[in-house]
C-alpha cells in the first residue's frame, strides 16, 4: 500500500490539489477509467498521512523494539533486539540462534528456558494481578538490513495465555543498560488489541505501564436505523383527484341530462384510475413530518460506524473489495473520488518495500447537528478523530498518529440507506514526532 504524505487545511470537496500524494508516482498504479482520475481535495475522510518525511530520517532500527498483540486467548509479544545488546543482557551467544530448533518444532531447549526466565525477571507481564511466565514460541536471527549489512538482530516471540478477555495487564521493563555504558533512553511497546492501538514508553524512572480495556463504543448498523422518510398514511395522485373533481362538477352541471352526466362520471373515474401513479401526494397526519431523522445519540453512533468502515478499504489490494467497502459508507460523486484516491495512494506498494497500514481509528469528538424542521433526510456531523498507523520498511517500522477534524453530511438515500455524501476538511496534522520504532 502506498504511504500518503503532505498537509492541506480547509480544503473542501470540489476542487484543489489532492490532499495526499504517493512518494513515487512511477510506482503508482492507475485507477480504472470508470472510477475517474483525480480526487476532489476535500475527500479526507479516509486520507491517512502516515508517512511524512520518511526518507529524510535515519532508517536504522532502534536497539530494542517491541510489538504486542492481544486477544481473548493470549498475549503475543515480539521483541526485536540488537545482537550486541542481546548478548550483553542475556550472556548468550546470539549466533547460536541460527542453529536452534533444526527440526522446526518450536523446541529451543535450555536457550529458550533462559530467555523465558529473562523475560520473567526484567520484562514482566502480570495479567489480572498474576505475573505470568512466557512461553517462547519463536527465536529468529535477522541478518543485516539494506542500510547496514553488519546490523543483526534477534527476534523473540513470547506468548502469555490469557484464557479469557483480561481486565488489566501490567507491563514492566527494567533493563536500560547497554554494552557501551550509555543507557537506553526509552523502550517502546506498541500494543494492538483488535479494535484499538496503544503506545507505551518505558523509561528508567517510569518502568511500569498498565493496560485496561477501552470503554466499549456503541456500534449501530446502518440497516438498523429507520429510513429517513416516514411511511405515509396514503399515497394519492393529485392528477386523479383533479379528474374526479372535474367529473363531479360536470356531472352536477349536466344533471338534467342523466345519461350524459353518468357518462362523464364514468369517464372521469376511469381516467383517474389510469392516472393513479401520476403526481403522487403522500398523506401524513397534520402533526407528523415526512422526514424522520435518528436521535442525536443514534446519529453519532451511525456516523462513527460509517466513518470507521471507510478505513477498511485500506486492508484490500483488490479493486473490487476496496470499492465495495467504501460504497457501504459513501455515496454520490464522493464515492468515486474517494475510491480513486484510496486506490492510487493506499492500495499499492512503494519502492524500498515501505508499506503503510491503518491500525486504529479513534473518534475523539462527534458533534451532531440535527435541524429543527428538516425538509430532507440529512444531518451534519462535526468530527475529530485520530488515525494510528504503521510504516514498515527494510525489516522494521515506525508508528504514526494523525489528528483530523472535518464536517460531514450524512443522507438517507432511497434504495441504499444512510451514507456520507459530503465532507469539508477543517484540520489535518501529525501529532507524534515520528521517531518511535516498532
N, C-alpha and C positions, 0 to 999 in steps of 0.2 A: 504494500500500500504506500502511496506517496505521502510525503510529510509536508503539510502546508506551512506557510510562513507569513510574515508581514502583519501590519496592523492598520486598520482603517476604522474611523469612527464616524458615527452619524450617517452612514450610508443607508439608502432606502431602496426598496425594490423598484427596479425600473431603469437603472442607469448606472454608469460609472464603471471603474475597473473592478475585476473580481477581487474579493477580499483575501483569497489565498491563491498562491501560485505554486506550481511544482518547481523544485530546485533545478531540475534538468529537463527542459522542455523536450529535448531529443528523446527522452525515455518515455514521454507521455503517450499513452495510447488514446487515439482519437475516439471521442464518443460517437455512437451511431448517429447518422444524419437525422434519423427520425426523432431524436431526442433534442436536437438543437446543438449549438456550438458554444455559446458563451453564457456566463451566469450574470444575472442582474445583481449588482453589488450588494444589495441588502440581504441576500439569501445566506444568512449566517446561522440559522437555527441548527445547522449540522457542521459548521466550519470549526475545525479543531486545530488551532495554530500551535501544534505540539512542539515543533522542532526548533523554531527560532534560528539563531545563527549557529547551527550545529557544527558546520565545518570550519567555524572560526575558533573552536575550542579544542583543547587537548583531549585526545581520544584514548589515552592510556587509562585503563580501568583503575579504580581505587584499590588499595591493598586488600580491603575486605568489603564485599557487598553481599547482602542477604535478602532473599525473597521468601515470603511465606504465602501459603495457600491453605485456607481454612474452609472445611465443610462440616457437615453434621457427624462425620465418622472419624475424621483425622485432621491433624495439622501437619502440613509438609513444609519443612524448612530447607531451602537450598542456599548454602554458603559457598561463595567463591573467594578463595584466599590465595594471595601471592605465595609462591612456593617457598621463598626465603622466610617469610613471616610464618608460614605453616610449620616449617622445620624448627623455627625458634620457639614457637608456642608449644608444640607437641613433642619436641625432641625425637621426631620420627623422620626417616628418610623420605622426602617427597617422591623421589624417583621410584621408590618401591611400589608406589600406587599402580604403575604400569604393569606390574607382574601379579597383582592381586586378582583373585577370583578368575583364574584362567578358564574355568568351565562356564562362567557367566550365570551362576545360580544365585548370586547375591550373598555368598559366604565370604566374609573378609577376615575371618579368624581373629587372632589377637589384635591385629591392626584395627579392625573395626571396633573391638571392645574398648581399646584405648581411646579411640575417637569418641565413642558414646560416653565414656567416663569424663572426657574433657568437656564435652557439651554440658554434662550434668553438673560440672563444677563451675564453669565460667560463663556458660550461655544457657542459663536455666530457663525452664518453662514450667509454670505452675498453672494447671487447669482446674478451675473452680476450687482454688485453695490447696491443691495437692501437687507437689512437684513431681513431674513425670520424666522418667529416663527415656531417651530416644532410642529408636531402632534405626541403625544405619542401613539405609536401603541401597545407596549407591555411592561409590567413590570413583572419581574420574580425574585423569591428568590432562589438562588442556595445554597443549604445547604450542606456545608462540601465538602472537596476534600479528595481523598485517603490518602494524606500525612498529613492531619490535619482535624479531624472531627469538630474542633471549628472554622474553617476558612470559613466564609459565605460571599457571595457576592450578590449584587443586579445587575441584568441585565436590562438595559433600552434600548428599541428600539425607536428612534426618526426619523421621516420621514419629509423631506422637498421637496415640489413639485418644479420641475424644468420646467415642461411644454414643454420644448424644450431643445436640447443639449446646455448646458451653455458654455459661452466663458471664464468665470472666476468665481472662487469660493474662497472667503476669509474666512479662518478659524481662530478663536481666542479662546484661553484658558487662563483664568486669575486666576484660583484657584489653588494654590500650598500649602496653609496652611493645617495643619493636626491637629488631636486631641491631639497629643503629643508634639506640638510646634516645631517639626522638619519638615521643609517644604519639599515637594516633590522636588526631583532634576529635574525631567522631566516627561512629559506625552507624550505618543506616539500615533499617529493616523496612521493606515495603510489603505490606500485608494485604492480600486480596481475600475478600470474604464473599465472593459471588456477586453481590449487588453493591458492594462498597469497596473502598480502597483507602488504606491509611499508610502514612509515612511516619516512622518513629526514628528519632535521633538520639542515640546513646552517647553520653559523654562521661568522663571520669567522675564529675560531680553530679551526674544525673543518669545513673546506670539502670534505673527501673522504669518500665513503661507498662501500663495496664490497658488492655482492650476489653471493652464491653460491647454487646450488640447494639447497633444503632436503633433508634426508635423506628418501628415499622411504618413505612409510608402507606398511605391509603392508595390502593390500586383500583381504578374504575374503568372497566372495559367500555369503549365507545358504544358497543352493542347494547349495553345495559342502560344507557342514557336515553330517555324518552325522545322521540322525534321532535324537531323544533317547531313543527306545525301541528296544531291541535286538530283532532278529528272533528269535522263539523257535525252538527245535528242532521243536516241535509245539504245536498248539493242541487241547486235549482238553476235551470237555464233561463237567463234573462230574456233571450230571444223567444223561448217557448211561452213565458209569461206574457210578453207583449202580444204575441199572436193570439193567445187565448182572450186577452182583454179586448183586442180589436174585434175578434169574432163575437164576443158578448155584446160589444157596443153596436156592431152592425146588426146582429140578431134582434137587439132591442129596437133599433130604428125601423127594422123591417118586420116588426112583429105582426103587422096586419096581414102580411103575405107569409103565412106559416111555412109553406114549402120552401121558399127562398131563405127564410130565417134558419130553418133546420139545416139546409144545405150549407149555409155559411158557417154555422156552428160546427158541423161535422168536418168541413174543410179546415177550419181553424184548429180543431183538436188534432186532426191528422198531421197538419203542418207543425204543430207544437211538438208532437211525438217525434217527428222526423228531425226536429232541430234541438232535441233534448240534450245533445252533447256540445252545443254551440254556446259560447259565452257563459260558462258555468259560474254560479254565485254560491259561495259557501255560507251557510247559515249557522250562526252561533248565537248563544244566549247573550242578551244585552250586556251583561257584566263580565263576559269572557273575552279574552284576546285570542286572536288566531295564532299568535306566536307564543310558544312555550319554551322558556329558557330554563336550564338547570339552576338549582340553588347556587349560591356563591361557593359553598363548600364542594358541591359536586362539580362545578365548573373548574375549580382549581385542580381537583383530582383528575378530571377528564383531560385538561390541558397537559398536566405533567405526564400522563400516560402517553398521549400522542407525541409530545416533545421527546420523551426518553426513547421512544421506539425509533425515531429518525436515526439515532446513532447506531442502531443495529445494522444499518446499511453498510457500515464500515467493516462489518465482520465478513462480508462476502466478496469473493473475487469474480463471481459470475454476474453478468449484467442483469439477467432476469431476476435473480434473487435480490440484488440491491434495489432494483427499481420497484419490485413488489413490496419490499419493506418500507420504502419511502411512501408509496401510494397508499399505505394504510394509515398514514398520518397527515399527508399533504395533498392538496388538490389544485386544479386550475393551472395557469401558467407557472406558478411557483413549483409545481411538481416537476415539470420538465427541466427548469433551470436548476433546481436542486439536484436532480439526478445527474445532469451534466457535470456539475462541479464535484459531486461525490465520485463519479466515475473517473474524471480526469485527474483529480488531485488526491484521492484517498485510496482508490482501489487499483493501485499499481505499486511497483517497487522501484526504488531509486538506485542509482549507482552506489557501489560500495555496500550493497545489501542493507541499507538503512530502512527500517520498517517502523511505521507508526501504528500504535494500537490504542484504541479508546478503552480504558479500564473501568471508569466510573463516571457517572453524570449525577451531580448533586444539586438539586434546586435549593437555593438559599432564601429566595423570596418570591412569592407568587401573589400578585395583587389582581383580583378580578374586577372588571368594570362592566356592570350589567345595566343597561338603560332602563329607566323607569317605565316608559311606554314603548316597548320595542315594536317596530314595524316589520322587522325581518329577523330570522333566527340567527343572530350574530351576537357575540360578546367579545370583549377585548381583554387582554391579559398583559400586565407588565411583569416581566420575569427577570430574575437574576439567578445565575447558576454557575457552577464550576464544572469544568471538564478535566479529568485527570487521565493522563495517558502515558505511554512509554514509547521511547525511541530506542530501537536496538540496532546496533551496527558493530561489525567486527568482533563478535563474540561477547559484547557487553551492552549495557544500555543506560539510558538516563530517563528520569521521570519529569513530566511537565504538568503544571497546573495552570489553567487559564480561567479567567473570570469574564463572564459575558453579561450584558444587560440589553434587553430588547423589548419592544412592544409587538404583540401578536394579535391577529384576528382569527377567531375560530367560528366556522359557519356550518350549519346543518344543510346538507345537500340531498335533495330527493334522490332516492335510489342508491345513495352512497353512505350517508351518515355524517357524523361530525368530523370535520377536517380543518387543519390550519390552512388558510389561504392567503395570508399576508403577513409580512414581518418588516419591522423597522428597527435597525440596529442602533442602540444608544451608546454602547461602550463595549470594548473588547481589549483585554490586556492580559499579559502573563504575570503571575503573582509569585513565582518561585525564581530562585537565582540560577536554575538550570545546571548546577554543578553536582547535584547528588546523583550518584551512580546506582545502578541496580545490581 
